Amino acid sequence: MKSVVLNVDIHNDKIKQKVMKTVSSLSGIESVSIDTKEKKLTLTGYIDPVKAVSKLRKFCHTEVVSVGPSKPKEEKKSEDILLTYPFYYHVQPTQYIQDFYYV
């Protein structure tokens, strides 16, 4: 899986919608995130960055910032896992003692 960071020139919401629609139609995309302040688009999945850039350049200026492996999800530490063991206990059956008194 790859993580591709693109520098996309987004001026307004209409272009942002076109970018999202175009990128989401590409095959192999697993997640998309846009940072509008820094004008960066991050794509994660099995994608071809050249194909993504060529599709986006039709309506906005796009540059590739970085291409690399995606960050793996953090696994839980062994300290955080609660281990449970079966609790076996022995219960003695209740014994009733009957005393017979003859009067």
Secondary structure, DSSP 8 states (H G I E B T S, - for coil): -EEEEEEE---SHHHHHHHHHHHHTSTTEEEEEEETTTTEEEEEES--HHHHHHHHTTTS-EEEEEEEE--------TTTS----------------------
